[in-house]
């Protein structure tokens, strides 16, 4: 029997819809905080198959989610390509900014898959555990989409406006395009390796897609994503691909039409009723409860969730958040949401 999440991601109307949450493994869970305290360095934590697999499985044991998403980080790829990467409490990720041609040329395209071997081992461990103890739950692998990963690499971490990235795209298009090409090629190889290790579906997180105007969105979001999806489908045509072009607004229609993804993720700002009109009815939609509604819980959470469910009924849909679970969120609110969605 095909798992409900995979059915929905491939374009089947499954009701009640399957549910999983972005950042469902993380700091809101006391068991995660205890586990995380054992390895202060976050990169080392992501590269520890025993602890990373445990983090992936914790929300499945608690909530029996329909999807288990690999515990890792989108910046593991640039780290594997040879860029330094640090995470500091209260600041987030830091990398040495990439600004020159020779820095792109020095990226380790040959050896990066060897450096992510611990992540692939984590996938194998999680898949085995799910098969044994949670056979209805699907394992989701992921990467950061090329434009978003390029943003962090060029800026050297997070930014309010990613001005250096946008400047490079406008003023040095050959250099920027080469970086996008490298990230497209390596993201494809990384996702294929994740599938070979046991991932049953994969997702591309394009967190900063909405920074771009339509022309840039086509060149740096739609086209690289289409190349990645084509590379996956050439080898694994039955593995569903989810794309999450955060803050894309009405450009979600161009994304759905041009990328080849099976399901499009909606962010918090998306109107599900509008998205349903922009995305073809055979394609899945995923989303998009406001994480603050989950934080508040109770009637507010249920009313917001009900509105999304009513807007999505009758088409392929996966219930999720519009962004990740917030650290102060009480776990019982997550349990309440899962129960509510499954009772509709």
N, C-alpha and C positions, 0 to 999 in steps of 0.2 A: 504493500500500500504506500502510495506517494505521500510524503509528509505535507501537512496543510500549508506550511509556510512556502515550501517549494511550489506547490500547486498555485498559490496566489501570486507568487513572484513571476510565474510563467504565464499568467494571464487568465487564470480560472477564478470565477466568482465563488469564494468560499465564505460561508456565513454561519456563525459569527466569524469575524476575520481573525487570522492569526495575529499575535502580538509579541513584540520584543521592543526594547527601548535602547536608544543610543546612550552610551555610558551607563548601561545597566550594571556593569561591574565597576565599582569605584568607592569613593570615600563616604558615601551615605550608608554603606554597610559596615557595621562594627567588625565583622569577620575579615573584611578587606583591610580595614585600618590595622588590625593586629598583624595580618600577613605582610602588609606593606612596611611595617615597622622593622621587620626582620632584614630588609635590604634598603638602606637609606638612599642609595643611588638608583634613580628611576630607570635609567638605561639598563643597568645591570638587572633590575627587576624584570624588565621586558624580555631580557635575554636569558632568563632562568626558566627553563621549561617546566620545572616542577611548580614553581610559584605562579608563573603566568597561566598555566593550565588550571591551577586551583582558583585563581581570580576569575577566569572565564566561567568556571563551573558554579561558583558561589550563587549567583542569582538564579541559576537553573534549579539548584536544590531548593532555594527559598520559594520561588514563584512559578516553577515549571513553565518558563517562557517557551514560545514556539521557536525562537531563534537564540543561539548562543554565538555572540560575536567574539572573535579572537581578541584576547587582551594583548594589546601592543600599542604602537603609536605611529602616526603617519610619518614622523621624522626618522624612524628607523631606516628608511630607504636612503636618505642623504647620508646618514651615519655609515651605512654599509657601502656607500659610494666613496667613502674616505673623508667626509667632512666631520669635524669635531661637533659634538652635541652634548649639552649639559642642561639639566633641569634644576631650577632653584625654587624653593618654596616662596610663594608670593610673587614670583617673577615669570615663571614658565620657562619655555625653551630658549636656549641661546646657542647660536652657531657663529662661526667666523663668517662675516658677510662675503658672499661671492659676487665679484664685480668685474672680473677680467676674463679674457679669452683663455689664457693659460690655465685658469682655475677650472673652467669647464672641461678643457682638454685633459686635465689631470684626474678627472673623476674615474673611479675604478670600475669600468664596465665589465671587465673580465672576472674579477674576484668577488663582486658584491653578493652573489648568491651563496657563496661559501660563508660569508659573514652573517647571513640571516638563517643559517642552518638551525640555530636554537629555536627560532620562531617556527620553522617548519616542524621541528620535533614537538613543539607545543601543540600544533595543529593535530599531529598524529595522536598525541596523548588524549587530547580533548575528544577527538572523533571516537576513539576506542571507549572512552568513559561514557559518552553519550549513547553509543550503540548498546553498551551493557546495561546502563541504568536509566537512560532517558531517551528511548528509541524514537519518540515523536518529535524530538527537538533537532532542528537543522543547524549545522555549523556554518557560520558566515566568516569568510576572510575579507580583507580589505587593503586598500592603499589610499593615500592621499592623491587626488587627481593632479596632473602635472602643473597646472597653473597655481594651485594653492601651495604645493610643495615648493615651487619656484619662489613664491612670495616669501616664505620663511627663509629660504636659502639666501636670497638676495638681501633681505633686510637684516638677517642675522637673528631672527626671532619674530615675535609678534610685533604689530604696529597698529596705530590708529587708522592710517590711510594707505600704507604700503606705497609711499610716494617713490621710493627708489626703484621698486619693481615696475611701477607704471612709467617712470622716466626711462628705464632701460627698454621697455617694450616700445616706447615712442621714439626714442633717440638712437637706440642701438638694436634695431629689430633683428639683425643677423645674429648677434650674440644671444639675444633673448630667445630667438627661434631655435638656436642650437641647444640651449638648455632645455627648452620644452621637448625637443626631439629626444634628447638623452633620457629625460624623465619618462617620456612616453614609451620608449623602448624598454627601459628597465622596469617600469611599472607592469608592463605586459608580461615580462619574464617572471617577475615576482608573483603576480597573480596566478600564472600557470603553475608555478612551483607550489603555491598554496593549495591549488586544486589537486595537484598530484599528491600532496601530503594528506588530503582529506577534507578540504573545504567543499561544501555542497552548493554554496552560492557565494558571490563576491560583490563588494560594494566599493564605489569610488566616492570619496568625500571631497567635494570641491567647495570648501568652506568660504572661499573669497570670490567665487564666480561672479557675484553681484557687483563687484567693483568695476567691471568692464562695461563699456558701451556695446551696442549690438555687434559692431564690426569686430571688436576685440573678443567679444564673447564667442563669435563664430570661429575665429582663428585660434584662440588659446584655450577655449573650453570645449566647444562642440567637436572640432576636428581632431584634437588629440584623444578625446574620449572615444570617438568613432574608431580611431585606429586601434586603441586598446581593446574595445569590444570585438572588433573584427579579428584581432589576434586570438582572443579567447574562443570565439565561436568557431574559428577554423579548426581548433583542436578539441574543444569541448562544447559542441553546439547545444547540449541540453542543460548546461550549467547557467542558471539565471544570473544576470548582472543588474545591480541596482546603482543608479546614479543619483547623487545628492548635490544639485547645483544651488547651494544656499544663497538666498537673497536675489535669485535670478528674476523674480517678478514674472511678468508676462513672457519673458524669454524662455520660460519653462516649455512653451510650445515648440520653439525652435530646437531646444535640447531634446525633447521627445522625438521630434521628426528626424533629427540629424545624427544622433549618436548611436542608435541601435540598441540602447539599453532595454531591458525587459520591464523594469519598474523605475519610476521616477519618485524620488523622495521630496516631500514638501517641507519647507522650513516653517517656523512659527508665524511668519508674516504672510504666508500664502493663504488665500481664500480657497478652501476646498471646492466650493461650487464653481469658481472660476477655473481652477486647475482641471476640474473634471471636463470642462468645455474645451480646454486647450490641449489636453492629452488624449490621444485616440482611445476609444472605449475598450480595445483589446489589450491595452497596456496597463500594467499595474500602477497604482499610486500608493505611496507610503507616507504616513505622518499622522498628524502634525500638532499634537496637543502642546500647548504652551508649558514649558517646564515649571513656570510659576504657578500654573493651575494645579500641577501635580504637587508642588510644594505646599500649596494651601489645602488641598485635599477636600473631602466632604462634598457638599452640594455644588460648590464652584467647579471642582474637578469633574464631577459627574455631568453637570450641565454642558460644560465645554466638550467633553468626550461625546456626549449624546449628539450634539450638533454636528460633529465631524462624522460620526457613524451614519447619521441620517443623510448627510451630503454624499456619502460614499456608497450607500447601499445600491446594489445592482451592478457593481462593476468590480474588477479585481482590486483588492485593497489589503494592505497590511497596516495595522494600527501601530503607531509609534509616537514619539515626540517630535517637535519641530527643531529641537536641539537636544543636548544631553541632559541627563538627570543631574540636578544641582546637589552639591555636597550636603546642604542642610536638610534635604528631603527625608522625612521619616519613612523607614522601610514599610511601615504599615499602609502608607498612602499608595505605594507601588502595588502591594498586595490587593488593596481595595480597587485600584484601577484594573488590574488583571481580572479580578472577579467581575467587575462591572461590564467590561468588554465581552467577556464570555457568557454573560447572561442576557445580552441584547436579543 
